[in-house]
Amino acid sequence: MQKSILHGPIVRTLLVLGWPIMLTNVFQMLYNLVDTYWLGKVSVEAVAAANLAWPLVFLFVSVAAGLGVAGVALVSQHAGAGNETEARRSAGQVMSLLTILSIVMSVLGVLGTDFILHFMGAAPDVVGQASPYIKVIFAGMPFMFIVMVYSFILRGWGDTRTPMYIIAFSVGLNMVLDPILILGVDGLVPAYGILGAGIATLISRSIGGFVALHLLFRGKRTLTISVSDLKIEKDRAKQIFKIGIPASVGHSMVALGFVIMVAFTAGISTEVLAAYGIGDRVIGIVFIITGGLTGAAVTMMGQCLGAQKKERASKILYRTMALTAVFLFICSAIFYVFRAEIIGVFIDDAIVIEEGARFFALFGLSIAFFGIFATVQSAFMASGHTVPTMVLGIVRLWMLRIPFSFVLAFTLGYGASGIWIGMALSNLVSAILAVIWVSRGTWQRSVIAEPPKAKDVAEVL
């Protein structure tokens, strides 16, 4: 794909690279949607319990995602510069560091689950169901991280299809196991309820992790590494942490912000929490499409910066921004028209449907602005300059969304509607700030050593 990335038509290359990422994201989302569908057959409390789990998992995954961003930036820029050896070494370093981190995160997650759930203030019956489910999810976190970092590495290399195949298999297995373990099979398998959803996810992700490791070392048609590439080198590790730590801080602070947002909705009622969880996951479906475009843009911009094609990298940024904004605006209009019917697909509780419809009416139309914001973030990730992504992410959640939502919902007394309006305002304002920042052009500096210019070589000779 490198020829197309560096010289081909931008939109076409975005789509060629992006559609496997879109499908990969669809498959990832199906983990949660399938769980939500089958748990909706159990009870409202079961759906709410699963909704409590996701922000906690997202908080831990976000820390690792920062190092994954370093992997994308370094592998893509080395690939663009034509240095395959450095790309492999960077990939190996990221995999080693993230594997160690995943084990630590898994242990901390299992031990801290109950404390965090009580801190969030959910109802006792919801906490009782959520705790064992979340602990099982945390137990399988190392396998989740392996697949995640493998996807990041290959994305930087320009291979977006291999991770798609692995995740498709994993999700397919989860879809088969979910109804069996959640609802049970008479005389054969007991109904485990929400715990069954966790066990299904653990099994499917574990198998996916083993497949990813096999291909990373034994694959024949994509980027592979050797055992020697896994040996942690001080200088390389410092570079990865320099890029990854700001991204990790930004991701984790954003994830913690979403934990607070879930606590806001849970503090109003279980029905509002369920409506928020369903509505947010449905909107997440269209973010899957735009995530494919911005993910492809990260690869393209990273390789162009590595090849010193800064003008082309800038064109990729603005064309991606336009595509995502237009697409999300069209989707938001569809959500508005069919808002009640969409919520009704997942649950038949009248209160949840009414509140979910209000969520789409007040918040849904703002998602186009998030598309602009996400595209700007992808530019900074591609270049490896992650401090702006950290700052913008923190501003969006902690200086805009949380204060707006709290004041409107609780201080001014608008309740759940105030939360939805505060979320919409945060998308609008953060998009404006992101565009102002990226227009300065500082994101175009590469983080790898630039190849010597012809003039410099001539002077040395």
Phi, psi and omega in degrees: 000350190298323179299316179293321180297318185271337187226343188281178177297133190294308185296317180298317180293322175303316182289320180296316178285329189279328186296323175294325177294319177301312179295322176301315179293325176298314180297320178297316180295328181298332175307311184283320182294319178295318176301314181299318181299309184287326177290333175297337176283346182269299181186164174297321180298324179293319177296314180298322179297318178295324178294327176294329185291318190300313179300327179292315178296318180299324179300315181286319180297327182297327177297315179290328182298331178298317177291329175297323176299320177299321178297315178299312183298312184289314181295317181293319181289321175294322177296317178296327178279355179079021182252088184291324181299315180293326177297316179296316181296319178298319178299315180296319179296316180296318180297316180298311183296320181287329177295316177298314181297322182296322179294317178298315180298320181299313180296314180298321181296314180297317183289330186260002185302309185297319180299314182294319180298318178292325177298324181287345173077024179287160179297146183304322181292329177288316179300319181300326179276326185288324188302305181295326179297312182294323180296322177295318178299316179296324180299327180268010184299322178304321179291323176298318180294321181299313179296321181296311182291326176299319178296318179299313183299310182292329177298317177297326180288337182105006178256102180258357185272319183302314176299327179300315181297319181296313183290326177299316178297316182296317181291320178301319178295319178297322179296326178286319185284329186305301182297329180293314185275331180282310184264340179083168176232123185309123176079354183238307183231128178290157178278110182271351181065223183295329177298325178298324177297321178293319179295319179299318179294319179300313182296312185292321180287328178297314179297318177300322179295319178295321178297316180298317179297319179299314182290328181298326182259334186240000181297155185244341187243014180211188181294129175232160178231168176249169180300325181296333179290342182278343180295120185289126178252134188304310184295319180292320179298320178297320179295318179296316180292326179298321177280318190280326185297312177300322178294319178296316178299315179298312180298315184290324177293322175295316180297318177296325176298321178292329174298318178296319179297320176296320178298322176301311182292321179295329180289341178274305176187161176296326179293321178293320177299316180294319179296318178298315181297316180292312181298318181294322180288326177294315176297327177301336179296315180286332174295337175299318180295309181293330176296328175295319179293313181290328176295318176295323179296324177300313179300312183294314180293321179298314179292324178294321177293321176297328179270008179064034177253071187290323180296320178292322177300320179294319178297321178299318180302307188286329176289323176295319179300316180294316181299314183293319182296315181295315181299315182292327177296318178297316180297319181297325177294320178295317178300321182296317183293319186250031189299314181292319181296324181294314179296323182296340177297327188263336183203150182252014177283122187297321181293317179295319180296317180297315181290323177296323177295321178294324176303312180294323183292320186268326184257326190304323184289351181269357188290338177298325179291327175294326177301318177296314180300314182295325179294319177298318178301323181295327178295315179293325177294319181298322182277345181086008178263092192263354176298316176300322178296323178296311183296313182296320179296318179294317179300316183300318183271310192271333180258345181241295189295309183295311178298315179302312183295318181296313182297313182292320185281315190251318180288313181270350172081023179276354178065219183300325179300324178295323177295314182297320180293319178298322177297318180295316180297323180295323177296317182296307185293318182294327177295318179298314180296321181295317180296320178299317183292312185291334181293347177289337175085001182291343181290347187279000178280128179284152179262356176262163180295128180288142176293148181298140178283157183302321181295318180296319179297318181296322180293322178295316180294000000 
